[in-house]
């Protein structure tokens, strides 16, 4: 009679193990609650749209453009002059034959209508013409340039602010500074 009970007891134990191997409703609810908490935290950071990121992207884009022009003047031995408006920066090249500024095909233009750039400080050569090592002051036609990148690798120091045109969004302001010798920096005010 003992032999009849043993197989029955073993079968019952195997069925009991299969029931315990499944997840309970409470365990599933705890996992869902944890996932919902993580999603709510990440969506808060994802939804921040105060324009700060857009301003930084425009500042970075402008910094890369200007740094490329600085490097290009030094490598190619060309002097560039820049005229700054709220939406564009126009690049001129100094023609050594005529001693005049000639507009180039290269220009920077903001793709964002909400953002403008302002040249707030520049040691530009407004009162005196640009002097390169190959030209004299008398040879250069007096066309006013806001910023000048010289063929020696130096440039006139400047400060450009990148800001929203909307008054409410002006709290965050990025400033692009060039000291005349070193690489350009983006500073957050």
C-alpha positions as CSV (number, residue, x, y, z in Angstrom):
1,X,0.0,0.0,0.0
2,X,2.9,2.3,0.5
3,X,3.8,1.9,-3.1
4,X,0.4,3.2,-4.2
5,X,0.8,6.4,-2.3
6,X,4.2,7.4,-3.3
7,X,3.5,8.1,-7.0
8,X,0.4,10.1,-6.1
9,X,2.3,12.2,-3.6
10,X,5.1,12.9,-6.2
11,X,2.6,14.0,-8.8
12,X,0.9,16.4,-6.4
13,X,4.2,18.0,-5.4
14,X,5.0,18.6,-9.1
15,X,1.7,20.4,-9.7
16,X,2.3,22.5,-6.6
17,X,5.6,23.7,-7.9
18,X,4.1,24.7,-11.2
19,X,1.6,27.0,-9.5
20,X,4.3,28.7,-7.5
21,X,6.5,29.5,-10.5
22,X,4.1,32.1,-11.9
23,X,4.0,35.9,-11.0
24,X,1.4,37.1,-8.7
25,X,-0.9,40.0,-9.4
26,X,0.9,42.0,-6.7
27,X,4.3,41.5,-8.2
28,X,3.1,42.6,-11.7
29,X,1.5,45.8,-10.2
30,X,4.7,46.7,-8.4
31,X,6.7,46.4,-11.6
32,X,4.2,48.5,-13.5
33,X,4.3,51.2,-10.7
34,X,8.1,51.3,-10.9
35,X,8.0,51.7,-14.7
36,X,5.4,54.4,-14.5
37,X,7.5,56.3,-12.0
38,X,10.6,56.1,-14.2
39,X,8.6,57.3,-17.3
40,X,7.1,60.3,-15.4
41,X,10.6,61.4,-14.3
42,X,12.1,61.1,-17.8
43,X,9.1,62.9,-19.5
44,X,9.6,65.9,-17.2
45,X,13.1,66.4,-18.4
46,X,12.2,65.7,-22.0
47,X,9.4,68.3,-22.0
48,X,11.5,71.3,-20.9
49,X,11.2,73.7,-23.8
50,X,12.3,77.0,-22.6
51,X,14.4,77.8,-25.6
52,X,17.7,77.4,-23.8
53,X,18.7,74.5,-26.0
54,X,17.8,76.3,-29.2
55,X,19.9,79.3,-28.1
56,X,22.8,77.1,-27.3
57,X,22.6,75.4,-30.7
58,X,22.6,78.7,-32.5
59,X,25.6,79.9,-30.3
60,X,27.5,76.7,-31.1
61,X,26.7,77.0,-34.8
62,X,27.9,80.6,-34.8
63,X,31.1,79.7,-32.8
64,X,32.0,77.0,-35.3
65,X,31.5,79.3,-38.3
66,X,33.6,82.0,-36.8
67,X,36.3,79.7,-35.6
68,X,36.5,78.2,-39.1
69,X,37.0,81.7,-40.6
70,X,39.7,82.5,-38.0
71,X,41.5,79.3,-38.9
72,X,41.1,79.8,-42.6
73,X,42.6,83.3,-42.4
74,X,45.7,82.0,-40.7
75,X,46.1,79.0,-43.0
76,X,45.4,80.7,-46.3
77,X,47.0,84.1,-45.4
78,X,43.8,86.0,-46.2
79,X,42.3,88.9,-44.2
80,X,38.5,88.8,-43.7
81,X,36.1,91.5,-42.5
82,X,32.7,90.7,-41.0
83,X,29.6,92.9,-40.9
84,X,27.1,91.8,-38.2
85,X,23.3,92.2,-38.5
86,X,20.7,90.6,-36.2
87,X,20.1,87.6,-38.5
88,X,23.3,87.4,-40.7
89,X,27.0,87.8,-40.7
90,X,28.4,88.8,-44.1
91,X,32.0,87.9,-44.8
92,X,34.3,90.2,-46.9
93,X,37.8,89.5,-48.1
94,X,40.5,92.1,-48.3
95,X,41.6,92.4,-51.9
96,X,45.3,93.4,-51.8
97,X,45.5,94.6,-55.4
98,X,42.7,97.2,-55.0
99,X,42.9,97.5,-51.2
100,X,39.1,97.1,-51.0
101,X,36.7,94.8,-49.3
102,X,35.1,92.3,-51.6
103,X,32.0,90.3,-50.5
104,X,32.6,86.5,-50.5
105,X,30.1,83.7,-51.0
106,X,30.5,82.8,-47.4
107,X,28.0,84.1,-44.9
108,X,26.3,82.9,-41.7
109,X,22.6,83.2,-41.4
110,X,20.4,82.2,-38.4
111,X,17.8,79.7,-39.4
112,X,15.7,80.5,-36.3
113,X,13.5,83.6,-36.7
114,X,13.0,83.7,-32.9
115,X,16.7,84.3,-32.2
116,X,18.9,87.3,-33.1
117,X,22.5,88.1,-32.6
118,X,23.8,91.4,-31.3
119,X,27.3,92.6,-31.5
120,X,27.6,94.3,-28.0
121,X,31.3,94.9,-27.8
122,X,34.0,95.1,-30.4
123,X,37.4,96.7,-30.6
124,X,36.6,97.1,-34.3
125,X,38.7,99.4,-36.4
126,X,35.9,101.8,-37.1
127,X,38.1,104.9,-36.9
128,X,41.2,103.5,-38.6
129,X,41.4,101.2,-41.7
130,X,42.6,97.7,-41.4
131,X,46.3,97.3,-41.7
132,X,47.8,94.1,-42.8
133,X,51.5,93.3,-43.0
134,X,51.4,93.7,-46.8
135,X,49.4,96.9,-47.0
136,X,49.6,100.4,-45.5
137,X,46.9,102.4,-43.9
138,X,46.5,104.7,-46.8
139,X,45.9,101.8,-49.2
140,X,42.8,100.4,-47.5
141,X,39.5,101.8,-48.5
142,X,37.4,102.8,-45.5
143,X,34.5,100.4,-45.5
144,X,33.4,99.8,-41.9
145,X,33.9,96.2,-40.7
146,X,32.5,95.1,-37.3
147,X,35.1,92.4,-36.9
148,X,38.3,91.7,-38.7
149,X,40.2,88.4,-38.9
150,X,43.8,89.1,-40.0
151,X,46.1,86.8,-41.9
152,X,48.4,86.6,-38.9
153,X,45.7,84.6,-37.0
154,X,44.8,87.5,-34.8
155,X,41.4,89.2,-34.8
156,X,39.6,92.1,-33.3
157,X,38.2,91.2,-29.8
158,X,34.4,91.0,-29.8
159,X,31.3,90.0,-27.8
160,X,28.2,88.7,-29.5
161,X,25.0,88.0,-27.6
162,X,22.6,85.3,-28.8
163,X,19.1,86.0,-27.6
164,X,15.4,85.5,-28.2
165,X,13.5,88.3,-29.9
166,X,10.6,87.4,-27.5
167,X,10.8,89.5,-24.3
168,X,9.7,86.7,-22.0
169,X,12.5,84.4,-23.2
170,X,15.4,86.8,-22.7
171,X,16.2,85.4,-19.2
172,X,18.7,82.9,-20.6
173,X,21.4,84.6,-22.7
174,X,24.4,83.1,-24.4
175,X,27.4,85.2,-25.1
176,X,30.1,84.4,-27.7
177,X,33.4,86.0,-26.8
178,X,36.6,86.3,-28.7
179,X,39.7,87.9,-27.0
180,X,41.6,88.5,-30.3
181,X,44.1,85.6,-30.1
182,X,42.6,82.4,-28.5
183,X,39.7,80.2,-29.5
184,X,36.2,81.5,-29.1
185,X,34.2,80.8,-26.0
186,X,30.4,80.4,-25.3
187,X,29.4,81.8,-21.9
188,X,25.9,81.5,-20.3
189,X,24.6,84.6,-18.5
